[in-house]
């Protein structure tokens, strides 16, 4: 069964234009807050009505503006896990599950499966975050949905409970036969939960692909930022095939065969710099070696982040500041030279990201 979504909805000055296809796998919608991810789910579920377009699940048309079809939410058989779980506050945990059930035995099975028997008689205000989420999951499944929608389901949980609930949902997805969509702004969450990822920016799907390919080769600035790339600069192609990275103040020689049309930005991940020992600078005299000026050092739990600018760069933009991430062992080896204020790094130009706006 495949879900096809191609819709448009105007929201004041904001226009949602969501277009993607999902087979029987989990598809993650990744994007910043306010970009239209949750609204897309609400349109699929029938809570909101798009202005135009089509939503089709298998042979069932949920919405078709040309044919004037708008199937009521109760007939769509959509399982929807809301951010706040949307439990009925005047019902116990068990009643929240039973109220949606047509099969009482199946409801009891889900209550047992999600380990909420001990809190079955408690009200939502008395439940922990994990208990509330398990209750909401049981209520979602009791209708035997054809598609599952998850709207940032871990946003209200602490790290420990988030990990436990990830396992619960991954177990659920492993046995569910149908499409599922997982909305998040957390790149690591998207990678763990989904097979494919679509990046939403300003109401549009900027790019979508298999998750490993997406993280290795994002094609847009929005995609690169959402995958955690900290270093992105506007870039202009020079006549000799090099690029001028204007925010970094650097001329970068591109490896042969890497040039492509439509590139507006270059990106490099913070792990892809290598310290150059001062004694070997003559040997390392190459365009990819950057003379650096230290700005600050940030101690992370297991890594060190060195923030720097290229020596002589006069650009005053947020993207002029570059980040280099290294492990503690390497930091201890080079910190005296780095903290002197001036040092050299080699950029791995084979790892450059070639991006468009």
Residue pairs with C-beta under 8 A, 6 or more apart in sequence:
1 23
1 24
1 57
1 58
1 146
1 177
1 178
1 179
2 21
2 22
2 23
2 24
2 57
2 58
2 179
3 21
3 22
3 44
3 55
3 56
3 57
3 147
3 179
3 181
4 21
4 54
4 55
4 56
4 57
5 18
5 19
5 20
5 21
5 22
5 40
5 43
5 44
5 53
5 54
5 55
6 18
6 19
6 53
6 54
6 55
7 16
7 17
7 18
7 19
7 40
7 43
7 50
7 52
7 53
7 54
7 55
7 63
8 15
8 16
8 17
8 18
8 50
8 51
8 52
8 53
9 15
9 16
9 39
9 43
9 48
9 49
9 50
9 51
10 16
10 51
11 39
14 36
14 202
14 203
15 203
16 36
16 39
16 40
16 43
16 50
16 203
17 203
17 204
18 36
18 40
18 43
18 200
18 203
18 204
18 205
19 205
20 27
20 198
20 205
20 208
22 179
22 180
22 181
22 196
23 179
24 177
24 178
24 179
25 179
25 180
25 194
25 195
25 196
26 173
26 180
26 181
26 182
26 193
26 194
26 195
26 196
27 179
27 180
27 181
27 182
27 194
27 195
27 196
27 197
27 198
28 181
28 182
28 183
28 184
28 189
28 190
28 193
28 194
28 196
28 197
28 198
28 211
29 37
29 40
29 41
29 181
29 182
29 183
29 184
29 198
29 200
30 37
30 184
30 185
30 187
30 190
30 197
30 198
30 199
30 200
30 226
31 37
31 185
31 199
31 200
31 201
31 222
31 226
32 185
32 201
32 226
33 185
35 200
35 201
35 202
35 203
36 200
36 202
36 203
36 204
37 151
37 183
37 185
37 200
38 83
38 151
38 152
38 183
39 48
40 183
40 200
41 80
41 149
41 151
41 181
41 183
42 48
43 49
43 50
43 55
43 63
44 55
44 62
44 78
44 147
44 149
44 181
45 73
45 76
45 78
45 80
45 149
46 62
46 63
46 70
46 71
46 72
46 73
46 76
46 78
47 73
49 63
49 70
50 63
50 65
51 65
52 65
53 63
53 65
54 61
54 63
54 64
54 65
54 66
55 61
55 62
55 63
55 64
56 62
56 64
57 76
57 146
57 147
57 179
58 146
60 71
60 76
60 146
61 67
61 69
61 71
62 69
62 70
62 71
62 76
63 69
63 70
63 71
77 143
77 144
77 145
77 146
77 147
78 145
78 146
78 147
78 148
78 149
79 140
79 141
79 143
79 145
79 147
79 148
79 149
80 140
80 149
80 151
81 133
81 136
81 137
81 140
81 148
81 149
81 150
81 151
81 153
82 136
82 151
83 151
83 152
83 153
83 155
83 156
84 156
85 124
85 132
85 133
85 135
85 136
86 136
87 93
87 96
87 124
87 127
87 132
87 135
87 136
87 139
88 95
88 96
88 99
88 124
89 123
89 124
89 125
90 123
91 99
91 123
91 124
92 120
92 121
92 122
92 123
93 111
93 116
93 119
93 120
93 121
93 122
93 123
93 124
93 127
93 131
93 135
94 111
94 116
94 120
94 121
96 124
96 135
96 136
96 139
97 107
97 110
97 111
97 135
97 138
97 139
97 142
98 104
98 107
98 142
99 139
100 139
100 142
100 143
101 107
101 142
101 143
102 143
103 142
106 142
106 144
107 138
107 142
110 138
110 141
110 142
111 117
111 120
111 138
113 138
114 134
114 135
114 137
114 138
114 168
115 134
116 131
116 134
116 135
116 138
119 126
119 127
119 131
119 135
122 131
124 132
124 135
127 135
128 161
129 156
129 157
129 158
129 161
130 157
130 161
130 164
130 165
133 153
133 157
133 165
134 165
134 168
137 168
137 169
137 172
140 148
141 172
145 178
146 178
147 178
147 179
147 180
147 181
148 172
148 173
148 176
148 178
148 179
148 180
148 181
149 180
149 181
149 183
150 169
150 180
150 181
150 182
150 183
150 193
151 183
152 183
152 184
152 185
153 165
153 169
153 182
154 162
154 165
154 166
154 184
154 186
154 189
157 165
166 189
166 192
166 193
169 193
170 192
170 193
173 180
173 193
182 189
182 190
182 193
182 194
184 190
184 193
185 226
187 215
187 226
187 227
187 228
190 197
190 211
191 197
191 211
191 215
194 211
195 210
195 211
196 208
196 209
196 210
196 211
196 214
197 208
197 209
197 210
197 211
197 214
198 205
198 207
198 208
199 205
199 206
199 207
199 208
199 214
199 218
199 220
199 222
199 223
199 226
200 206
201 220
201 222
206 220
206 222
206 223
207 214
207 218
207 219
207 220
207 223
208 214
214 223
214 227
215 227
217 353
218 224
218 226
218 227
218 229
218 267
218 353
218 355
219 354
219 355
219 356
220 355
220 356
220 357
221 232
221 264
221 265
221 267
221 355
221 356
221 357
223 355
224 232
224 265
224 267
224 353
224 355
225 232
228 269
229 267
229 268
229 269
229 353
230 269
230 270
230 322
230 323
230 325
231 248
231 267
231 268
231 269
231 270
231 319
231 322
231 323
232 247
232 265
232 266
232 267
232 319
232 353
232 355
233 245
233 246
233 247
233 248
233 250
233 265
233 266
233 267
233 319
234 245
234 246
234 247
234 264
234 265
234 319
235 243
235 244
235 245
235 246
235 252
235 263
235 264
235 265
235 266
236 243
236 244
236 246
237 243
237 259
237 263
238 244
238 251
241 253
241 254
241 259
242 251
242 252
242 253
242 254
242 287
243 251
243 252
243 254
243 263
243 266
244 250
244 251
244 252
245 251
245 252
245 266
246 315
247 315
247 317
247 319
247 320
248 309
248 310
248 313
248 315
248 319
248 320
248 322
249 309
249 310
249 312
249 313
249 314
249 315
249 320
250 290
250 310
250 313
251 287
252 266
252 287
252 288
252 347
252 349
252 352
253 287
253 288
253 349
254 349
254 352
255 349
255 350
258 352
258 354
260 354
262 356
263 354
263 355
263 356
264 355
264 356
264 357
265 355
265 356
265 357
266 352
266 353
266 354
266 355
267 352
267 353
267 355
268 347
268 348
268 351
268 352
268 353
269 351
269 353
270 305
270 322
270 323
270 324
270 325
271 325
271 326
272 347
272 348
272 351
273 290
273 324
273 345
273 346
273 347
273 348
274 345
274 346
274 348
275 326
275 330
275 334
275 338
275 343
275 344
275 345
276 284
276 289
276 343
276 344
276 345
276 346
278 337
278 344
281 289
281 344
284 344
284 346
286 346
288 346
288 347
288 348
288 349
289 344
289 345
289 346
289 347
290 310
290 311
290 344
290 345
290 346
290 347
291 310
291 311
291 312
291 342
291 344
292 308
292 309
292 310
292 311
292 342
292 343
292 344
292 345
293 308
293 309
293 310
293 311
293 341
293 342
294 306
294 307
294 308
294 338
294 339
294 340
294 341
294 342
294 343
295 307
295 308
295 309
295 321
296 307
297 304
297 305
297 306
297 307
297 335
297 338
297 339
298 304
298 305
298 306
298 307
299 305
302 327
302 328
303 325
303 326
303 327
303 328
304 325
304 326
304 327
304 328
304 331
304 335
305 323
305 324
305 325
306 323
306 324
306 325
306 326
306 338
307 321
307 322
307 323
307 324
308 321
308 322
308 324
308 343
308 345
309 320
309 321
309 322
310 322
311 342
313 320
324 345
326 334
334 343
337 343
